[in-house]
Amino acid sequence: MKINITKLIESGYADLRPSEKLAADYILDHLEQIPDLPIDRLAKKAGVSQPTVLRMLKALGYKGYKDFRYHLVAELAKSGDKAQDDGQTQLMYGYTLDKKEGLEEIPVNITMTTERMLEETLKNFPGKTYRKVIEALKAARLIDIYGVENSEVTAVDLLTKLLYLGLPCRHFTDCYLQQIAAGRLTDQDVAVGISYSGESKDTVDAMRAAKRSGACTIAITNFKDSTIGKYADILICTSQDQHFYGNAIFSRSTQILIVDMIYMGLISSDYEHYVEQLNKCEKVVRDKAYEHYRKR
């Protein structure tokens, strides 16, 4: 069971400076040892300066190191959480199927791997980037969504959620039509390209065309240095190196997480307006329900 301090550090991780992330990483990996470490020893073990540790803690909302340790000790005592030291939370990180593995072991291993990937996604999605995505989508005249193969599932999910909110958007399953549509965008539009590898040629080509058209481009991918990132004004990286026979077996887990974040962020940004849109959709869906027809 994860304590609140761990969740707090992970949620604010993406907005930290590189040196502050070193301090955060050490704390996350040695939570139960921290109460016994004075700040100078913690800084030395983390390979950073004491001011860096303090900046990191203040960025997370703590008054100082004493305040942080007080809350940490209280949470550890309350939860009795020993999971940070026994290695169980990271046991299956980067999990690859072993032919000798028993069938009954797979569900728990897959679950643990996916959980770790979702945590990494949270750590690598800065709040500033999140806000830019929400603002760009709200202001768009038209939203184009590109994705092929595995990522097309995510593209359709994003399309569905944006349509529910009344936002003008489209997604073509034909890659040729995606590129034609991208070439017709303007600087008032937004293009969203979804590719786990960031190297899917059709998706990259569509993003390149959208970029040349002047549209704001948003890329959802796994790797920061992938090709699709070259054509992204806003880059969202899930930063997980899991591959399976050249494909991304877990890719949709992190992609769908990003889509859900975007969906909820939009609703939160103008709650009354989007709830009204959802109510309209709810009436349409209700009229299509089987039970409704049976009552007729």
N, C-alpha and C positions, 0 to 999 in steps of 0.2 A: 504494500500500500504506500502510495507516494504522499509525502507530507506537503503542506502548503508552501513552505519555503522552496522546495524543489520546483514546484509548479511556477512559483513567482520568478525564480531565476530563469527557467526555461522560456517563459513567456516574454521576458525582457531581454533575453540573450542576444537576439538579432540586432538590437539597437545599441549594444555595447561596442566600445572600441576594441581593436585587436588585443591590446594589452589587458584590458578589463576582462575579455573573454578567457584569458589564461587563468586569471584569478577565479572566475566563475567555474571554469572546468575543474580546477583543483578542489573547490568547495563541493561541487556536485559529486566528485569521485571519493571524497573523504569526509562526508558529512558528520559522521559520528566521532571523528578525531578533532574536528574544529573547536568544540568547547574547551579542549585542553591546550589549544594553541594561542599564544599571544599574537598580536597582529604582525610583529616583526618576523616571527618564525613562519607564519602563514605566507607572508609576502615572499620570503626567501625560498620556501618550498615551491611556491607557484612560479617563481622566476620573475617577479615584478616588484615594484616599489610599494611602500606602504601607502603613499597618496593614491596610487592606482587602485588598491584594494578599497580605500575609502570612497573614491569616486564611483566605483562599481556598486558599492552598497547603497550609496546615496541615490544613484540612478534607479535603484530598485525600490526606493522609498524608505530606507532605514536612516536613522539619525546619525549612526556611526557604528563602529565595530562592536562596542559594548551592547548597543541596542540589538544588533543582529544576533550576537551570541545568546542574549537573554531569550529571544524568541525561538532560536534554534533549540536550546536546551529544553524549553517548555514543550515544544512540538515533539521532540524525540521522546521525552518522558511520557507524553500523552499517548503517542501512537505505538511505542514499543517497536518501532520499525527497524528491523535488522537487514532489510533487503539490499541496502546500499553496499553492504560489505560482503554478502554471500555470493555475489556475482550472478544471481538468478535473473536480474533484469537485463543483463547484457549477454547472457549465455548464447542466445540464438541470433545475435546481431550479425547481419550479413549471412544469414542462414542459407545453405545450399543443400538440396536434397541428397541424402546418402542412400545408396541402393541397399545398404544393410539395415537401414532404419525401419523399425516396426511401424506398421500401419497406424496403430493406436497412438504413436508418438507425434504424428504429423499435425493434428489439430492444435495441440498446445504450442508446438514449435512455430507454426505459422502465425498463431495469435501473438506470441511474444515478439516475433520478428516485425510484424505489422505495427505493434504498439511502439516499438523502438523507432520505426520509420516515421510515425506520426509525431513523435517527440522531436525528432531531428527537423522535421518540417517546421514545427512551431519555433524552434531555435533559429531557423534561418529565414524567417519571414518578418522583416522589420516593420514596426508599426507605421513608420513614415511611408513605406512602400504600400502597405495595406490601404492607408488613407488615400494615396494617389490613385489607386485602382478604383476605389469607390467613387471618388470625385470624377474621374474620367468617364466611367460608365454612366453616371447620372447625367452628365452634360452632353453625352453623345447624341448626334442626330440619328446615327445608325450604328449598330454594333454587328460586325462580321465575326464569325467564329470558325476557326480552321482546325482540323484534326483528322487523322487517318488511322486505320487499323485499331489498336487498343485504345488510343486516345480519342477516337471518334465517340466512344461511349461517354467520355467526360464532356466532349463538345455538345452532345445532345442533352446531357444533364444540365449543363450551363444554359443552353438555349431554352430548355423547358422552364427553368427557374426564372430567367429574365423575362420570358413571356408572361409568366404568372404575375410578375411585378409590373407588367404593362410597358416594359422597355422595348424599343424598336430594334429587333435583332433578327439575324438569319444565319442559317448554316446549310451548306450544300454538301451532300455526300460525294458528289462528283468532283474530283480534284481539279479538273479543267475549269468547271464553273467557279470553284473557289478562287482560282487565279484571275478569271475574268471579272468576278465581283470585286476582288481586291484592287484591280486596276481602275475601278470606277469610284473608289472612295474619295473623300475630300478631307480637308483639315478639320472638319467638324465631326468626323467619324472616328470610331475606335475599332481596331482589329485585334482579336485575341487568338494567338496561336498556341496550341497545346501539343507538346511532343516530349515524352519522357527522355529520350536520348538527345533531343535537340538537333538531330541530324536527319529527320524524315524529310526527304527532298521536296515532296509536294507541299508540306506545311511550311517549310523554309521558303520555298519559292513564292507562296501566297503572301507570307509576311514581308518578303522583299518587295513585292509589288505594292502592298499596302503602304509600306514605308515610303516608297517613291511617290505615291499618290498624296502624301502629306498627312495621312491618318496617324492618330496616336496608336502605337503598337504595344500590346501587352503579351509577353511570352510566359507560359507556365511550363517549366522544364525541370530536369533534375540537375543538370550540370552547368555551372556558372560559365564555363568557357566553351560551351557548345556553339555551333554555327547559328542557331536561331537567335541567340543572344545579341548577335551583331545587328539585328534588325529590330531590337526591342527598345522602346523608350522606357518601359517599365518591365523589369525582369524579376520573376518569382521563381526561386530555386528551392526544390525540396531537399537537395543535397544528400542523396542516399545512393550508394554505389552497388546496390543489389542488381545482379543480372542473372538470367536463367536461360542457358542455351542461346545466348545472343539476344534474348528478349527480356522485357521487364515484367516478370510475373506479378509483382506487387505494385506496378506503376499506378494503377487506377486508385489504390487506397489513398495515396497522398494527393493525387489530382482531385479526387472527389472531396477530400477534406478542404482543399483550397476553394473549390466551388461553393461548398457549404459556408465557408467563412465569408465569401463575397456576397452570397445570398443574404445572410444574416446582417452583414454590414450595411447593405443597401436598405434593408427594412429599418434598421436602427437609425439611419441617417435622416429619414423622414417617415417616422412611424405611422402617423395618421394617414398619409397619402398611400403608402404601400399596403397598409391593412385594408384600405378601401378597395384597392386593386385585387387583393387576395380574396376578398369577400365576393367580388364579381366572378372570379374564376371558380370559387367554391359552388356558386349557384349553377354554373355551367356543368361542372363535374357531377354535381348531385343529380341533375336532370338526366345524365347518361348512365347512372347507376342501375344495375340489374334489378335491384329491389324496387326502384321507382317504376320500372316498366311492368313488373309483376303486379304491383298494386293497381295499375291501370286495367 
